[in-house]
Amino acid sequence: MRGGDIDNRTSGSMEKEAMLMGGRLHRKIQKSMGSDYHAEVTMKTVIPCDGFILQVEGRADGIILRGEDEKKEAVIDEIKGVIRELEHITEPVKVHLAQAKCYAHIYASQNGLEQIKVQMTYCHLDTEEIKRFIVEYTAEELEEWFNDLIGQYEKWARFQIEWEIKRNASIKQTEFPFDYRPGQRDVAAAVYRTILRRKKLFIQAPTGVGKTISTVFPAVKAVGEGLGNKIFYLTAKTITRTVAENAFRTMKEQGLCMKVITLTAKEKICFCGEAVCNPEACPYAKGHFDRVNDAVYDMLMSGGDIDRAAIERQAEKFKVCPFELSLDISTWVDAVICDYNYVFDPNAHLKRFFSDGSDGNYIFLIDEAHNLVERGREMYSAALYKEDFLDLRKQVKHLDGKLARRLGEVNKLFLELKRECEGYQILNSVSHIALKLMSLLTEMERFLEEPSDDVTHESVLSLYFQVRSFVNIHDALDENYEIYSEFEESGRFKVKLFCVNPAENLQKYLDYGSGTVFFSATLLPIHYYKNLLSVEKDDYAIYAQSPFPKENMLLLQAQDVSTRYTMRGTNMYRRYAGYIGRTARCKKGNYMVFFPSYKFMQEVYEQFAGSEEGIDVILQSQNMGEHEREDFLKEFERDRENSLVGFCVMGGVFSEGIDLTADRLIGAVIVGTGLPQVCNDREILKGYFDSQGMRGFDYAYLYPGINKVLQSAGRVIRTETDRGVILLLDERFSQRQYRDSFPREWKDCQVCSAATLEAHIDSFWK
């Protein structure tokens, strides 16, 4: 029953916050209505369809019964709490009115009424001001309207029932599409058992296990047996989405009937240069809701792949927003491939799946799960800058005195904290700021409802979302947070609500799952990820066997170099350059060298360029665009006379998710232990985990660093026939705490020096 335009200029998005606040007002209004008012009346009706029945039920906020017998009058009351100023509501919202009309039809037909009234009660959540719309209907016109509505909906229900029968029959016939590799059958069986028992599973799956198909196949089987309603395959990077799409496609070629959609970010799929979602700026936003149902149904019936290109074609055909179209289609498909934020981010998650009233029973397959720790911290943290309030106050001072005063009040509170802060300061509470921010939100919402120039509107809207996020995170503060203030290097002053352990917040969404599988080639040490991604103490974990012959990899560690700050200098940079040069000269081929920072990379490059000849070198640069990244990787495909060495940064775009198989990459040199730079966030993490009786240094620095090392090293051996050298250049890799974090496949790590390096490498290649 939706209709009209997409328009983000109104506070429609703000009204989603109204539901929680609205419950209290509902009860207050209901109590004030007198003895004729009957609150929270449950209603239900059953409609026979061909082959199934539809049951429509709900709870009317109120029924007002006046008079007796023939003069009896009934009014259905539907209450909606809103944040919008009531003067902007000139008629009932179509969906709200439809809800009330359903109740009116059910009540009138079950009580033999010829006429009935519908009252829409809109109440402002702050002022508690009320605005009502009353419409009278005959039972006959309500019945006609309701039957038409059911007729429109029946085809969707029929599609769902018939599709599930067809899908489940095809799943029964589907078999694992390849010969099982070593370890692969164990992974698939563990995933199925996890879903069957409604548990969580952590899989350390070395490269080559085929972890995508090993998780997707048993999840599909589980859906066919009713153990889950929908699969969410979650990724952190675009390239892993492609691998997931290919896994489903491979099974479809075997006869699997399954509707799968990949969600593309709004900014990427938008037809306009910029995602300005209002009917004046975008023709696809105008009348979108009038056409989108037909676009969705048409696509579901077509039976083709629902990839990005198909969605774009469909959106053009029906003149609807491609992003919103993809979200609506996702309701009806069997599997959704998407970024983590569509499930876990409180500001971006798909409310249609993850809100009160959702059925849940989803199967979560979380790829490259090591990324979810830092992504989780980002999603559940919030920060505000003092300067932003001061700047906006100056901008609106002559336009809106009330808003300017509220901004000034918040700025004053930040100023008090700023005076107390030297560097950074842990804070016990910022509740006094949160209260002022709530008052500010009210004024910002009022301002956004009124006409203003685009620049000011955009400035207010931008800060509004930041403030709203801060207030929402503040409401969720618990023992997994630290609050602190900080002067940044730029001189800006911020207050941050820092989520140090995201597990509790992630759990709120994982509770919608019938089973969750976390998997990665670098999920070590497993207890670190268990503690930061799950609140359960009895989660399963398996270590998949690597299918690659161990003799195909030479792992060396040098003890006469170090990236410690106290050891850095020209002599050390020269020593690193020597190791890289010797490695590349021993065997002609392509190599990648991963450095702890751009600065360190540049220092070593200058020594390398001045002393090493006959070796081609390319450097990763900061902020590379997509085409620049593609050009960089194409260099590894060219035939050349010399060895090629790519200088890269650990944790950057080339250290994860790229496949350079066979002789396109025959060696990786890892410079340093990958430890994050010392900063306030890291020191706060260290202090927090120390206070919890967990090794703070390991949690804040060592484990994230080792993950970067493992990811970088993982670029070399990608298939069963690949051979290559991995060189760890830092004396700290000899220490027990680092060695304990190595994967099993690294147990044969050999120690070398500058003098013995070439002998080791020559022997390996011979």
N, C-alpha and C positions, 0 to 999 in steps of 0.2 A: 504493500500500500504506500510505498514511498513515491514521491513525485517531485518534479522541479529540478533546480540547479544544485551543483556543488558550489558552495560559497564559503570560503574560509574567512571572509571579512566579518561575518556575524559570529557570535559566541557559541555556535553550535557545539564546538569541541569543548567549550567550557561547561556546557550543561551536563556532560558526562560525569563531572565531579558532583553534580547536584544530588545524585541518587542517595548517597549515604546521609547527607544532611537532610534530605527530604523526609526520611522516616519519622523523625521527631515532629516535623510540621504536620505531616499527615495525621498523626494521632491528635495533635492539638486542634486541628480543624474539625476532625471527626467528633471530638468531645464537646465542641462548642455548638453543634448543630441541633441539639434538642432531642426530645424523645421520639420524634418521627424518623430519626436518622438511624439506619442499621448499618454498622461498619463491617468491612471485610467479609463480604458475602461470597461464598464459593459457588461457582456455577459451572455446569458441565452439560454438553450435549453430544450425542453420537450420531454420525451421518453414515449410512450404509453406502459404500461405493462398490463397483463391480470387482469382486475378489478381495476386498479388504474394507475395514471401517476406519473412518477418521474420528478421533475424539478431540473436541475443542473444549478446553477448560481454562479457568482463570479465577481471579478473585477481584470482585468489584470493590473499589474503595468505599463506596457507600450506596445504599438505596434509600430514598426518601419516600415514605408511604403516608399519603394524606387522605382524609375522607374515608368513607365506608361504602361497601357494596357497589351500586352502579356508579356512584360519584367518586369512586376510589381513583386516586392519581398516584402514579409511580414515576420517580425520577432517578435515573442512574447517574451517580456522581463519580467522575474520574478526576483525581487530584494530581497535578504535576508541579513539583518544586522546580523553579527556574532561577537562573542568575541574571537573565536578560531583564532590562527595564520593561515593565508591563506595557508601557505606551507603544513599544515596538511590536507587541503581539496583537495583531488586528483581527485574527481569526484562529480557530483551533488548528494545531498542526495535524496534517492529514492522518498520520499514523496513530496519534493519540485519539482522534475522533473515531477511527475505525475500531480501536480497542473497545471504546465505550459502546459503540453501536452493536458489536458482537454481544456484549452483556445485555444490552437492551432487547435484542432479538431473542436471546435465550430466555430471559425473564418473561417477556411478553408472551411467547409461545407456550411456556410451561405454566403460565398463570391465566391464560385465556384473556389477555388484555387486547383491546382493539387499538389503543393508542398508548404511547409512552414517551417520556421526555428524557433527553440526554443533557447533562450539565457538565461542561468542562470547567474545572476550577484550577486556575493558574495562580500560584503563590510565590512571591519573591522571597528567596531564602534569607536575605539579610533584613529587609524592611518588614517582611511578613504581610505586605500589601497583597490584596486578593483581587483578581479579575475573573469574571465568570461569563461563559457563553452558554445559552440554553437553546436547544433545538427540539421541536416536537416531531415525532414520526408516527405514521400508522403502522400497525403490525404487518400489514400487507407489503408496504414499501420496504420495511426492514427485512422481511422474509425474502423478497426478490433480490435485495442487495446482498444478503448473506449467502443465498444460493449461488449467486454470480461469483462471489468471493471464493466459495468452496470449489466451484467449477474451475476457477483459475488455479487454485492450489492443488487440485486433485492430480493434474498431469505431472506435477513435481513429485508428489508422493508415489505415483505409479512408476515414474522413471526410477526413483530410488529403490523401490521393491524389486522391480524387474532387473535393474542393473546388478544389484547384490546377488541375485540368483545366478545370473550369467557370470559375474566375476568369480564367485566362489566355486562354480563348476570348473572354470578354467584354472583356478589355483590348484585344485585337486590334481589336475593333469600335469602341472608344471614340475619339472625336475631340475636339479642343480645343473646349470648350463655348461659346466666344464668338468674335466677330470679333477678330482680333489688334489690340491697340492699338499705337501706335508704340513700338518697343523691346521689346515683349512676346515676339515670336517669337525675338529674339536671346537673351533670358534663358532661354526654354524650351530652345533648342538648346544653349546653354552648359551648362545643368544636365545634360542627357542625355549630352553628351560627357564631362563630368566623371565621371559614374558609370561610363560605358563604360571610361574610362581609369583608374578607381580613384584619383581625385585629390581635391583640395579646391578649392572655388571660393568667392571672396568677391564678393558682389554689392552694390554701392551702387545701390539702387533707389528713386528719388524716389517720393513719394506719388503714387498714381494709376497706376503701372505695372501693378498687379495682380500683385504678387510672389507671393502665396500660390498662386493657381492656376497661375502660371508655373513654380513649383517642384514643386508636387504632381503636375501632369499628366505631365511627363517622368519623374518618379520612379515613378509608376504604370506607365508604359510600360516602364521599365527592369525592374521586378518581373516583368512579363509575359514578358520575354525572358530571365529567369533571371539578371539582373545584380545582383539583390539579393533577400534572403529576406523582409525586413520593412522598412517605413518607420517611422522615429521622427521625428515632427514635434514639435520641442521649442520651448517658449515660456517667457517669463518672467511673463506676465500672463494672467489668465483670458479677457480680451476677445479676445486673439489666438487662443486656442484655439477660440473660437466661429467665427472667420473660417475656420480650417482645417477645422472640421466642415462648414461650409457648402460649402467647395470640394469635399470628398469627396461631399457630398450632391448637389451639382449634377451630378457625373459619374455618380452612381448613377441619377439621373433619366434619363440617357441609356442606361441598361442595364448600367453597370459593376457587376459582382458583386465586392464587396470588403468584408471584415469589418474595421471600424474601431472602436477603443475610445478613449475619453478617460478618463484616470486622474484621479480627484478625491482630494485629500488626505484622509488618514484622519480628521482632526479635523472635516472638513466633511461627510463622508458617513456618519460613525458614527451609528447609531440611538440610542445612549445619549448623555446630556448630555455625558459626558466619556469619552474613549477609554481606558477601563480594561479591558484585554484579558485577562480571566480568567473562568473559568466561574462563579465565585460572583457576580461583578458584572454579567455580561452573558450573557443567555440565548442570544445568537447565537454566543458563543464556545464554549458547552457543546456538545460533539459535532460541532463544525463540520466536522472532517476526515472524519467518517463520512458526511456528506451532500454535501460540496462537489463531488465528482466528478460526481454526478448533476445538480447545479445547473448546472455548466459545460456538460456535454454537451447538456442540455435547451436551454440558451440558444443554443448554436452551431447546433443543429438547427432552431430556431424561425425563423431567417432574418431577424429584425427588426433594427432599429437597436440598437446596444449603447451607448446614452447613459446618463447618470447616472440618469435616471428608470427606465429599463428594468432597470438593475443593482439599484436599490433594490427594485423589484417582485420581481425574481427572488430576492433575498436574503430578503425577507419570505416568499415562497412556500416556500423550502427551509429557512428559519430558519438562515441562515449569515451570517457577517460580510460586509457589502457591500464593504469595502475589500479583504479577502483574496480574495473572489470575483472582483473586477475584476482583480487581479494574476494569478490562475489563468487567466482568460479571455484575458488579454494574450498568453499563450503560444501561443494557437491562431489569433490574428487576423493580418491582413496589414499593418495600420498602427496605431501607437500614438501618440496625441496626449497629451503630458504635459509637466510642468515639467522644467527642466534637471536638477533634482536626482535624478530617477529614472534618469538615465544617468551623470551625472558625480560626484555626491556620494559620497565613500567610505563615509559612514555610512547612506546612504539608497538607493544605486543598486540596480537590480533584479538580484540575484545570478543569477537564472535565465538572464539574457541576457549578463551581463558578469562571468564568472568562468572559471577554467580549465576547458576542456572545452566551452565554448560555441562553436557553429559560427561565429557572427558573420555577416559578409556583409550587414550592415544598411546602409540608406541613411539618413543623418542630414540632416534639413532643420532648420536652426537659425534660427528667426525672431527678430527684434529682437536680433540677435547682439551688438550693442554692449553689452547688459546682461551678457553672459557674462564680461567681464573682471572686473568687481567681484564678481559672483557666484562666479566661479572662485576669486578670492582668499579669499573667505569660506569656501568649501567646503574648501580645502586649508590653511587656517590653523587654529591652535588656541591657546587661552589658558587659563591657570589662575590663580586668585586665592588669595593666602595666607590671607585671612580665611575662605574656605570650609573649609579644612582645620582651622583652629582652632575654628570653630563646630561642625563635625561631631564633632571630638574631644571637646568639652564634652558633646555630645548622647549619645555612646556610652560615655563614660568609665566609667559604673557598670554598663553592660550587657555590654561586651566589652573587656576590658583589652588583649588582643592587637591588636585593630583600632585602639584608641585610641593604643597605642604607635607603630604604623606611621604613623598620621596625625600624631602628634607629631614623628616623625623628618622627615617631609616639611615640616611647618611650620617646623622648625628650619633647614632648607636655604633655604627662602624668606626666613626672617628674616635670614640672612647676606647674601643678595643685596639685601634691602631696605636694610640698613645701608650698602651700598656705592653705592646709587643716589640720584642727585639729579635729580629730574624724570624723565628716562629714560636708559637706558644700553644700548648695543649690547653683546651678549654673544657670545663666541666659541663657547661650548658649554654645554649643560645636561645632558650625558650622566650626570653624577652624580645629578641629580634624576630622570632617566628610569629609572635603575636602582632607586632607592627607590620610584618610582611602580609599577614592575612588582611589587615585593614587596607594596605596598599593594593592588594589584588582586587578588592571591591571597587576601588576608584579606577584602577586600570581597566576593569571590565566595563564600567560605565563609560569611560572615555572611548573604548574600542567600539562601542555601539553607536557612537555619534560620528557625524561626518568630520573628517580632518584631512590634511594634506598627506599624500602617500608616504613621504619621508618620515614624518612624525609618527604616523600610524605604524609604520614598519619598526621604528625604534621602540615604541611602547610595546608592540606585540612581541618583539624579540626578548626584551627584558621580562615581559609577562611570563613567557614560557620558562625562563630560567628561575624566576621567583616561585612559580607554581611547583616546579620540580623540587626546589629546595624545601618548600613547605611540606610537600608529600613525603620526601625522604625523612624530614624531621619527625613526622608522625610515626615513622617506622623505626626510629632509632632504638637500638638495643645494645647488648654487650659486644656485638660484632662491629661496632663503630668506634672511631676516635674523631673528636672534633678539634680542629686547630685553626689558628690564624697564622698568616704568613705574608711577609714582604717578598714578592718575586723579584728576580734580577732586574726586571724592567721598571721596578719601583711601584708597581701596582700592589694594592693590599687586598687580600682575599680571606674569606672564612670558608672552610671546607668541612663538609660532613663526609668523612672518609670511611668507606666500607672495607674493612681490613679482611674480613672473611665473608665471602658472598654465599656460602652454603645455605644458610637459613632463607635468604631471599630467593635463591634458585628453587628451593624446595616447594615454595608456594605454587610454582608452575609445574614442577615435576609431579606434584600430587594429582595433576590431571592425567597422569600417565598410568597405563597398565604395566609398563615395563620401560626401563631406561638403559641404554647401552652407551657408555663413554668409550671411545676407542681412538688410538693414535699410535704412530710408530715411536713416539717419545712420551710415554706416560710413566716416567720414572722420576723419583721413587714413588711407588704406587700409594704409599700412606699419605704423602703430601697432597696428591690429587683427591684421595678419599676424604681427607679432612677439610678441603676447601671447596669441594663440589657436592658433598652429600652430608646429610645429618644422621644417616643411619649408621649403625655399628656392625651390621651383619651383611653388608654388600658383598657380592661375589667379585672375584678378580681372577683373571687368567693371564698367563704369559705364553703367547702363541710361538710355536717353533718356527724359526727362520728356514725357508726352503732353499736358501742360497748356500752353495759350497763355501765353507769357511776359508778354503785355500785361495779363493778369488779375491780376498781383501788382505792388504798389508796394513797393519795399524802400528804406527811408530809414535813414540813420545820422546821429545828432546828435553833434557834436564839443564841445559846450559843457557837457556833464554828465559826471560820473565817479562810480563807486562805490568808488574807492580809499579806504581807511580814513582817509588823511590829508586827504581832501577832504570827508568827511562832516560834516554839520551842518545846521542849520535852513534856511539859504539854499539848500543843494543839494537838500534834501528838497522845498522849495517849488518849485524849478525843475522837478524831476521831476513834481510834482503838476500844474504848468502844462502840460507836454507832454501828459500823459494827458488833461487837461480839453480842450485844444484839439483833440486827435485825435477825442475822442468827440463834440464839438460840430460838427465839420466835416461829419459824415454820421451821421444817427441810425441806431443799430444796436447790436449786441452786441460787446463787446470783452473780451479777457483781457489782464491785465498780469501779467507774471512777474517776481518779485523774487528776489534772491539769498538772502534769509532772512526768517523771520517778523518779526524785529525791524525790519529795513529796511522791510518792507511796512507795519508798524504806524506807523513814523515818517512815511512818505509819506502814508499814509491820514489821519493827523491833520491834515496840511497841506491835503490834498485836501478833507476834510470841512469845513474851516474857510473854504475859499475858492471851491469849485466848487458851484454850485447847478444844479438841473434835470437832474442825472445820477443814475441809480439805481446803488447800489454794493452788492456782496456780497463777503464776505471768506472765504477758505479758513481754517479753523481747524486747529490741531494735533490729531492723533489722531481724525480724523473717522471715524465708522462708515459702514457701507455705505449705510444709509438717508440719512444726512446728505449723503453724496456724491451720491446720486441726486437729492435735493432741490436741491442746488446746481446740478446740470446742468439740472434741469427749469426753472430760472429763465430759461434761454436759449431756451426754447420758448414762453414767454408773450408775448402781445401787450402792448405798453406804449407810453406816450406819450413817454417819455424814452429816451435811450441807456442801456444797461446796461454797467457795467464790473465784471468779476470780478477781484478782487485775489487772485493765486495765488502759489505758491512754485515756482521753477524746480526741476526734478527731483522734484516732488511728483506726486500722483495725477492732477492735471489737465493735466500737461505732456506726457503720453505716453499713447497708446492710446485717446484719446477721439475720437469723430467728431461734430463739429458742422458739418453741411454747409449749403450755400446761405446764407441770411441769418441762420442761427442764430449765426454768428460771422463778422464782417467785418474784424476787426483783432486783431493781437497786438502788445503793447508789451513788449520785452525789456529789463529794467533790469539792466545789468551783463553781465559776460562769463561768468558761471556758474562761475567758478573755485572749486574746493572750498576750504573754510576751512583755513588753515594749522594743522596738527596734527602730532603725532609720526609717525603713519603716513605722511602725505604727505611729510614731510621725509625720512623713511627711503627712500621710493620715489625721491625726487629724488636723494638721495645714491647710491642703488644704480645708477640708470640713468646718472648722470654717470660713475660708475666703470666702466660698460660702454661708454663712448664714445658714449652716446646722450644726447640733450638732456634732462636730468633734469627741468627745469622744465616742458617741454612734456609729458612723459610723466606727471608727477605732478599737474599743474594744468591746463595749457592745453587738451590734447585732451579730458579729461573735461569741462571747462567748455564747450568748443565743442559737445560732444555735447548737453549740456543746452539750449544756445541753439537748436540745430537742431531738437531735439525740440519745444521750446516753439513755435518759429516754424511748425513743421509742422502745428499745429492749424488753420491758417487755410484753406489751399487743399486741399480733400479730393476734389473732383470737377472735371471738365472745365469746368463752368459756374460754379464758385465764383470770386468776386472778393474781394480784400481787401488790407489794408495791413499791412506788418510794419515796426515801428519799433525800431531798435537804439539804445538809449540808453546809450552809454559812449564816451568819446573813444578808448579803447584799441582799438576795432574798426577804427580807421584804421591801426593798426600792421601791418607786413607779415606778422608771424608769425600774426596773426589772419586777415588777408585770405587768406593762403595756405591756410587751413583751410576757407574758404567752399566750398560746392558750386558746380558750374558754373552752376546756375540763378540764382546770386546775383551774376553778373558785372556786372549793370547797377545795382548798389547806388549810390544817390545820397546825397550829403552835404547835410544841412540844418542849420538853426539854429532857435531859438525864433521868430525873426522870419520865416523863410521856410517853416516847416512847413505852415501852412494853405494857402499857394499851391500847394505840391506836391500836397497831398491833394485840394484842390478840383479841380485840373486832372485828377487821376487819375479821380475819380468822374464828372466831366463827359465 
